[in-house]
Amino acid sequence: MTISRPKNTYGLEGRNFPIYEDFSDMQRIIVGAHKGESKQKTKPTKILVPVENFKKFNENKQIFEEFFEWLTDRQIQFEFSEISKHKRPMIFGDFNFDFVSLFSGGLDSGSLPLIDEFRNSRGLLHHTHTSHRMYHVAREVYQKCIPKNHKISFSNLDLESTADIPLLHIRGVTFLTNLLCIAAEHGITKVIIPENGPLMINYPVASTVSPTRTANPDMIQKWTEIFKKITNAKIKVQTPFINKTKSEVILMSKTKTLIEHTWSCSTSQGISKMCGICMACFVRILSLYAIDLDENINSRYLYNPFKISSSTLKESRMTTFRILINCLEFWKNIIQHDEIKNNIEKERFENLAKKYPILEKFSLDMYVGIQNYLKNNNDSEILGKTSMEYLNIIDNKILEMRQKALQRLRKKYGWIT
């Protein structure tokens, strides 16, 4: 597949930094190739990438191929061609940011500027077009949740249209590449990825599904090192929430205002309510209940995840329902992997818990959330199981220990309701 160099991405006036444009163009060309040949996974995808810095890119061709094969589980063959020098405008012109970070309007990104370490820094960027619903969500979070005396700043960068599609294996590289390019062009040395640890790991809840690695720490480290090797940029990517669960990140933000205005749903982007049954909604709801907070589920969500079953959902929503069931089973196995009877599965979950200790803490948060919900509601059935089945599924002593730990954190951060 041969794809010509895309039209200039940003359309703003400024200086010429062709090596960063080479990187920006490359990731967009890969998105196009990945989209165009998505059904041909058995044969290599051949991609021609026109670059100005031909020598640097060509001598590192193998590194690029190995990275994208690891990322997408598909073989990609690169061919670089040299194009003549041309001017490309500097993104945003000159500005004075301390760091760059994507600001989605979700709970994690919204917490970042409210945490003491970052409250007097500048550098939030939103990633959708100004006509997109999520831009207005992020803008509202910025205006209503961040105190006026904070120096934190907010700008817009239309990355969703450059990614063009929700190809999750590639989407993270698209965002990271643009953040790295912006930072390098402006001499900014700090890029911040404000995602919680379990979301970054994003380990698939079913063994038959490959991990997307959208914000995976390995992906971030590998791609950043490649970028720095090619460009000689002095950049450090920080992941301040990598050892935190979503419940812990919410507590660190110290304000319930954030909960009222943020948006976590991955499916209901065009309407006024979150769906309530995608994994993002489910984790949000349970994370809030785990720390004795909640939202009005009926007013903010289309569905109450605690009250759905296979008999009450439309067929189009059944896949989502099954994913929630898989999540509960996955979290249970992370916590109680010693009790798994299948030796292969037992070893898999033991290795997971050992490699990613944050997953056990997060899984406990999810079951604490279920337990806290059931204490305050009289539902007899949740996701097709009786309430008692959920209450008895995990050792209560373990859940009590985790709940007390979360209560101590709530006190530590001086939670404001």
N, C-alpha and C positions, 0 to 999 in steps of 0.2 A: 504494500500500500504506500503510495506517494502522496503526501499532503504538502501543499505549498505553505510558505511562511504566512501565518495569519496576519490580518490587518492589525496595526498598532492598537494595543489593548486600552490604553488609558486616555489618549487624546488630550493631554495637558502639556503646557509649555514648560521647558526646563532644560537640563543638561543632558549630555549623551553618555549613557553607561551601557554599551552594547553587550558586555558579557552577562549582565543581569537579564537583559532582554532575551538573550539566547536561552537562559534557563526558563524564563517565563514562557517563551514560545514553545520550548520543548515539552513542558508538562501539558500544555493545551493540545499540542499535536498528538501526544500519547492518548489523551482523553478521546480525541476524534477517532484514532485508530482502534482503541478499545471498544468504543461504541459501534463502529462500523463493522467489526469482525467478532462481535460478542458470541455468535453462534459457531464460530470455527475454532474451538478450543484445542483441537487435536493437532493443528499445524501452526508453525511459528508465525507470528505477526511481524512482517517486515515494515520498518518505518524509516522513511527518509526525513532527516531533520536538517534544514538549512541553518547554518550558524555563521557568525562572523569570526568567532574564535575557533576555527576549524581544528588547529593543531591540538589545543587543550582538550577539546571534546573527543576527538578521534583517538587520542592516545589513552583515553579512559573509557573507551567503548565497552570493554568487558565489564567494568565496574557497573556501568549503567544497566547492562543486560542482566547481570546477576541480581541487582537490586530489584528490578521490575519483575523478574521471574519469581523471586521470593515474595514480592508484594501481591502479585496477581495470580500466582500458580499457573502462569502461562509463559511460554517461551517467546521472547521478543528479540528480534535482530535489528540493531540500529545501523543505519548508514548516514554519515554526516557529510554534508556538502558545504562548500565555502561560498558565502555570498559577499557582495561588496559592502563597504562601510555605509551606514546611513544614520541619520540622526533620529533619536528616539527620546521623547520628553521624559524628564524626571517625574516620578510619581509624586503628586501633591506639590511640586515645586519645593521651596525651602520651608521646613517647619521645625519646631523645637520640641521633639518628643524624647522622653527618657527611655521609653521602651515601645515596642509594638505588640499588640495582642488583639485577637478577635473578640468582639463583644456581641454575642448572639442575642442577648435578651433572656437567656436561660438563667437558672439559679446559680450555676457555677460562675459564669462570666460576670453576672451581676454582683456576686460576692466580692470579686477581686478588688474593685476600687474602694470597698468599704472596710477592707482589712488594713490595719495600721501600717503595715509594711509598704503598701502601695497607694495609700490615700492621697499622698502629695506628689505622685508621679503622673506623667502625661503619656497617653499613647493608645487609647482604645479605638479600634477600627471595626465597623460593622461590615458584614460580608454579602448583603443582598442589595438589590437595586432600591432606590428610594420609593418606588411604587409598590414594593413587596410588603406584605403584611408584617413580616418579621422586622423590617426596618423600623416601622412605626412602634412595634413592641419594644425594640431596643431603645429607641428614642425616648419613649415614655419611661422606661426603667431608668435611663440616664437622668431625665429631668426630675422625676418624682422620688427617686430612691437615693441619689447621691447628694449629700449636703453641698450647699452653694460655696462653702469655704474650702472645699477640696479642689486641688489643682487638676484633677483628672479631666482629660479632654476626650472628645468623641468626634470621629470623622467617619465618612462612608467610603467603602471600596466595593465595587460591584464584582465580587468573585463568583457568585452563583452562576452568572451568565457565562463566565469564562470556563467554569466547570461544565456548564450546560446541562448536566444530568446528575441524578443521585447515584453515580457509580462509586459505591462506597470504598472500593479498594483504591481508587485513584483520587477521590475527592480530598482526602487528607493531604496528599502530596500537593495538590493544587493550592490549598490554603497555605500550607507551610512554605512552599516555594515563593508565593507572593509576599508573605511576611518577611522571609529572608531577603528577598530582593529589595523591599522597601527599607529594611534596616540597613543593609549594606550600602545602598545609595546615599543614605542620609548620615552614615557614620554612627548609627545606633548599634550598640553592642549587645543589647538585651532583647530577646524575643520571649514572650510569656505565653504558654499554653495553659489556660485556666480550666482544666478538666479534672474531675475527681479520678482517683486511682482505678476503681473498677471500670469506669467508662473508658479510660485510656487503654486498659488491658483488653476490654471488649471481647473477652473469651466467649466463643459461641456456646449457647446452652445445650446444643445438640451436637453429638460427635460427628454427624454427617455433614455439618455446615463448616465451611472454611472461615477463619477469622478475617474480618474486613481490614483490621489494622488502621482504622481511620485516624486515630490519634495515639496509636500504640507507641510506647517508649522506644522500642527497637526501631520502628520506622522513623521516628523523629531523629534518633541518634544516627542511624545509617545515612539518611538523606542529608542531614545537616553536615555530616563529615564530608560527604561527596561535594556538597555546595562549597564548603570552605576550601577543600582541596583544589577545586577548579578556579575559584574566584580569589582565593587568599583573604577572604573577609574575616574579620575578627568578631565573631558573633558567638554568644552563649545562649542556648535555649533553656529556659527555666520552666519547670513544671511544679509549681508550689503546692498543688493539691494532690500530687501523685500518691501520697501516703494517707490520704483522707477519703472517707466515704462521703456520699452526698449529704447525709445527716450532719456530719461534722463540718462540712463546708457551710451549710446553712447556719449552723450555730456560730461559726466564725464571722458571719456577716452581721450578726448582732441586731437585726431588725426584721420585723414581720412585714414591713412595707414591701420588701423585696418579693415575698411570697405572693402578695396581692397583685403585682404587676407583671411578673415574669411568666414565660411560656415555655413549656417543655415538650409538648406534643410533636411527634414526628409525622403525623398523618393529617391532622385537621388544620392545614395552614390557611385555608380560604374562608373559614367561618369563625364565629365569635366564641366557640367553646373548644376546649381540648377534648380529644376522643375519650380518654379515660382507660382505654384498654390496650394501647400500644405499650411496648416495654418502657419507653421513656415516661409515659404517664404513670404506669404502674410503680416504677421505681420512685418517682417523685412523691406519689401519694404515700407509699409505705415509708419513705425516708422522713416525711413530715410526721406521720403517726409515731414513728420510732422515738422522736424527741418531744412527744406530747403536743404536737401542733397538728392542725388539720386545716383543710379548706372546705368550703361548702361544695361537696362533690356534685350535688344536684345542679348548682348554679354555674359551676365552672367546667363541668364535663358532660359529654353526651351520654356516657354510660358510667354507672357505678361498677367498678371492677369486682367489688365484693358481692354483687348481686346477679352477676351474669352466669349463665350455664350454656351448655351446648343446645339446650332446647329453647333458649330465649334469644339466641343470636341468629341473624341472617347468615346464609351460607357464605356470603362475601367476607364476613368477619370471622369465620371459623378458624382460618389460619392464624389470626391474631390471638384468638382464644387458646389455641394449642400451644402457641409460644409462651403464654403466661403459665400454662400448666408445666411446660418444660422448664421455665424459670424456677418455679417452686421446687421441682424435683432436683434441679441443678444445685440450688442453694442448700437444700437439705443434704445432698451428697457431699458438698464442700464441708459442711459442719460435721457430719457424721460419717466420714469416709471409712472409718474403722469398721463400720457395720455393714458395708457393702459386701454382698456374697459373691458376686462375679469378680474373679481375681483380676481380670484385665481392667475392668472399670474401677475396681478398688485402687489399683496401682495408678491409673490415670488421675484420679481425684487426689490421691496422696501426693503425687508429684505436683499437681496444680496448687494444692494448699501450701506445699513447701516452697514452690517458686514464687507464688504471689500471696503472701500472708494477708494482704489487704482484702482478698476475696472472702476469707473466713469472717473477718470483722463486718464486711458489707452484708454477707449472707445472714449473719446474726441480726443486723439492723432490719433486714427485710422481715424476718420472723417476729422480732420485737414489734415492728409496725403492725403486723397482723394481730398479734396478741393485744396490743393497745386498742386497736379498732374494735375487737370483739368485746373488750371490757366495757366499751361505751355504746355498743349497738347490740340489738337482739336478733341479728340475722342467724337463721338456723342452717343456712347453706352458703358456702362460698366457693365459687368456681367449680360447682358440681360436687363438692365434698361437704360433709357436715362440719359445723364449727368445732366440735369436739375433736375431730380428726386433725385439725390444724393445731389446736391447743396441745394435743398430746404428741405431736410429731417430733418435737425437739425437747430435749431435757430442760425442764423449767429452771433448774439451777443455773444452767449455762445462759439462758435468756435473761434471768434476773441479774447476773453478773454484768452482762452487756448493757442492760437498761440502767443499772447504777453508774456504769462508766459514762454513759451519755448524759445522765443527770449531773454528774460532776463537771462535765464539759460545759453544760448549759450554765452552771453556776460560775465556772471559770471565765467564760466570755461575757458574763453580765447580760444575759439575754433580755432584750427589751420587747415586750409584747404590745 
